[in-house]
Amino acid sequence: MRRAALVGLAFAATLTGPLPLTGQTPTSGAGPRPAELRSLYINGNEALSDGELRTVIETRDTECRSALLVLFCLLRGVGLNVGFAHSQAFLDTLDVEQDALRLRAYYNLRGYYEAQVERDIRTVGREARVWFTIDEGPPTLIESLEIRGLPETVPPEAAQALIGLDAGDVFDRGRLRAGRDSLVRALRRQGYVTATVFEEADRPYEGPARVALDVRPGSRFRVGEVRVEGAEAIGEDVIRELFPLRAGEYYNQEAEQQGQRNLFGLEAVRFASIRRETPSGSNGLPMDPTIDLVVQITPAAPLVARPGLGWSTDQCGQTEAQVTHRNFLGGARRLQVTGQLKNLFAEQLDGAFPCSDVGTSTEFRKLNYLLQTELLLPVVFSGENSLTARLFIERETIPDIFIEEAAGFEIGITRRLGRNTTATLSYSPTYTGFGEQSADIFFCVNFGFCEVEDIVTVTRSRWLAPVTLGMVYNRADDPLRPTRGYYLTAEGEAAARSTGSQYKYLRVIAQAAAFMELEPDLVLAGRARSGIVRFPGTRIFTPGASRADRLVHPSRRFFVGGSQSVRGFAQNLLGPRVLVADATEDCPGGDFVACVARMAAENPAAFDQRPRGGDAALDISIELRRYLGSRWGLVFFADAGSVSQNLTELKNVVWTPGMGVRFASPVGSIRFDVGYNTTYAAELPAIVSLQDGTLIQMDQPVRFDPFRFDSPGALRELWRRIQLHVSIGEAF
């Protein structure tokens, strides 16, 4: 038996004898230029993957520069040289020779001491190929694993789980090292600031290994004093509530870091630093195993104003002014007053791009507004809770669906359940009503309220007062430009007489998004979202309910399509729709049936498409994001969605592809997206709107085919299917 010291990749220096070399090996000085390395193969490996082994070696072969260029890269396989698509690599025989040593050393590190690696280089003209052939041999197993010196606070079973290895496992020194680091971190979380773990291993030739870990925890430190400096204007109590460590508790470095993140989350704090001090006696040695913490706060400027300008196809010109007091009456309370105007220039542009999605009638093109005051209390009862109160008045349009005027307030409490998890409970009573001119078709088609007096009844202002519970679990690495991670959200909303609401419904929405970096500056992103709303008793009606009470609030129904969902469609136009013809402009002759049939056959674009929405919805988006520096980006996307009256009907999903350009501006990512509508003819209900507001619905649906009704050429049809979107902020 011999005692083997644990080593890293330097173990390669102990390997003896040259490795066998087969095939033709050009010298590094042959010719004016080395051969291009077209292919690199790794054979014989079973325990370790190709991807893992490629990270160990220096040799690289010519590869496609980006997944976005894969089609151009494939052209090379049929004899076409598209050089810009490839990142060329050239043969270096010295690297190949050293890589064989590296692979063997790496196998030793992972517990395969008898592994052998052969290299094979073959050249044809100015092209080369390299093979690494591996004979892994049998792994060295662990006969016993002993952990000595554990403090009472760490049970042996917990330590074993942190190490992740046990008797019978492969003697993988990489995993052992990672397990040792996990054990050290666990000890330091419990106050053992100087904890270390030493390894010893006996491995006889061609035999199993005996491993011992010697734990030396050292002294267990407590928090002595926590001092707060520089927080006079904010208030020391708030800082202490958000900083989780208390005097007398065992020191925990992770808790200290979480406290610093909490303080940076306060807008009233410009900078927060934590300084550790160890009390000392006259001999310079610690008097007691304690650590004093000094929390140094640099306050931010209390008042800040922010103007904003924006543009989108569904809200036209937008402007915003926001004034924030970051430390209102002390305690890091945030008071924020916001004013917004939307639909600027919508009337003047009369529905032309880039305001093409604001709505088809003048009522939808009038100015929208929001005036809002919001107060945030960052600490309520404890540092884990915050409270938000909001008072607002607004006019908002959902294009071609309804115009809502509302005033109300909202109060909500948010609790941090973990580093990445928050939950919010809110109550938001709102006195809300609808414009009669904009809502008649929506209420007639969806709820059967087609008479003028009925529409007046259901559009009058009433109380909407839901209680909402939402949860967010966020593991994305960046809130504005994520490249890795994911987030999950879920929200349940209920409104009933018991909540003070004159609308009654239950609504649930769930969403998941994930991000994966395929290569530097190339990110694959995906999002799926689904929701359902139900009226108590049945979908809409409850036996004995009055006509005015027989509807779910329209803003709580689901609409899909537009810049934030399925971009191959105009705003809200995926799913159930109704075609509207104007009697005065489109059908002056009075024969409405013949008029509607003629419009469908000769000029379907003359119809106003009004979305009906649904009680259930699903939308999915997949994006390939290429960042072109710090400002510009290119995106290829595929969106899908469905809207229906129940979840079982959501299987009829419509896919639309597209691409877009991104520009990172101070107000957010400016998006210009081009979507392609893949749908064909559909049978849709049609309505003729008379001048006095009366609605006449056709007995038979109309065949609606806006893209191919006149057998257009390929380019004309392509242009008709294109949908343009301009907006601010990522789709997800």
Disulfide bonds with the S-S distance in Angstrom:
Cys64-Cys73 2.00
Cys316-Cys355 1.90
Cys444-Cys450 1.90
Cys587-Cys595 1.81
